[in-house]
Amino acid sequence: MSTDQDQSAAAPPPQPAVEFTLRRIGVIRRTGGTEKLGPARIEIEAQYRDGLLELAHFSHVLVVWWAHECDNDMNRGTLRVRPRPAPDRLMGVFA
C-alpha cells in the first residue's frame, strides 16, 4: 500500500533555477477611459507581425505582459496582495 509519505520520498529532486530573458515585442496602449481602466490595444512591433498570421482562427490569445513601472526589488519579492476590486481579500500574485 502506498502512502502520501512514500510518494513524496520518491519525488525527483528539485531542478536548479533557470534564468530567462524577456524581450519586448510590442506595447499595450490605452485607447480610452482612465490611465488605469478602460479599453486598450496591443501594438506589435513590425519585425514580429508575421508571427500573427492566421491568429484570427483562434478563440484565445495568451498575452505575457510586464508591469515595467512596478519593477523593483520590493515588488519582485511580493507574493501576496489585496486586489483593487476586493481589498478585503488576500490573494497570491499567481491567483
C-alpha positions in Angstrom: 0.0 0.0 0.0 1.3 3.4 -1.0 1.0 6.5 1.3 1.5 10.1 0.6 4.7 9.9 2.5 6.0 7.1 0.3 5.2 9.2 -2.8 6.9 12.3 -1.6 10.0 10.4 -0.7 10.2 9.1 -4.3 9.7 12.5 -5.9 12.6 13.7 -8.0 14.9 16.4 -6.5 14.0 20.0 -7.5 15.6 21.3 -10.6 18.2 24.0 -10.4 16.9 27.6 -11.0 16.9 28.7 -14.6 17.0 32.3 -15.7 15.0 33.6 -18.6 15.3 36.8 -20.6 12.1 38.6 -21.7 12.2 40.7 -24.9 9.5 43.2 -25.6 7.8 42.6 -29.0 5.1 45.2 -28.5 3.3 47.5 -26.2 -0.2 47.9 -24.7 -1.8 51.3 -25.2 -4.9 52.7 -23.6 -7.4 53.8 -26.2 -9.9 55.4 -23.8 -11.1 55.5 -20.3 -8.7 56.5 -17.5 -5.0 55.8 -17.1 -5.7 52.5 -15.3 -9.1 51.4 -16.6 -10.7 51.3 -20.0 -10.1 49.8 -23.4 -6.7 49.2 -24.7 -5.0 47.7 -27.8 -1.8 45.7 -28.3 0.7 47.1 -30.8 3.2 44.5 -32.1 6.5 45.8 -33.5 6.8 45.5 -37.3 9.5 42.8 -37.2 7.2 40.4 -35.3 3.9 40.9 -37.1 4.4 37.9 -39.4 4.0 35.8 -36.3 0.3 36.9 -36.2 -0.5 35.1 -39.4 -3.7 33.0 -39.0 -4.2 34.3 -35.5 -7.9 35.1 -36.3 -8.6 31.4 -36.4 -8.1 31.0 -32.6 -10.5 31.9 -29.8 -7.9 33.0 -27.3 -4.5 34.7 -27.2 -2.1 34.4 -24.3 -0.5 37.8 -23.6 2.5 37.9 -21.3 3.0 41.4 -20.0 5.4 43.0 -17.6 4.4 45.8 -15.3 7.6 47.8 -16.0 6.7 50.7 -13.9 6.5 48.5 -10.8 9.7 46.5 -11.4 11.8 47.0 -8.3 13.3 44.7 -5.6 10.5 45.3 -3.2 7.7 44.4 -5.7 9.7 41.4 -7.0 9.5 39.9 -3.5 5.8 40.4 -3.2 3.8 37.1 -3.2 0.5 38.2 -1.7 -1.6 41.2 -2.5 -5.0 42.7 -1.8 -6.5 43.3 -5.2 -8.3 46.6 -6.0 -11.7 45.0 -6.7 -11.6 43.1 -3.4 -9.3 44.8 -0.9 -10.6 42.7 1.9 -9.2 39.5 0.3 -5.6 38.5 0.5 -4.5 36.6 -2.7 -1.4 35.1 -4.1 0.0 37.0 -7.0 -0.4 34.0 -9.3 -4.1 33.6 -8.4 
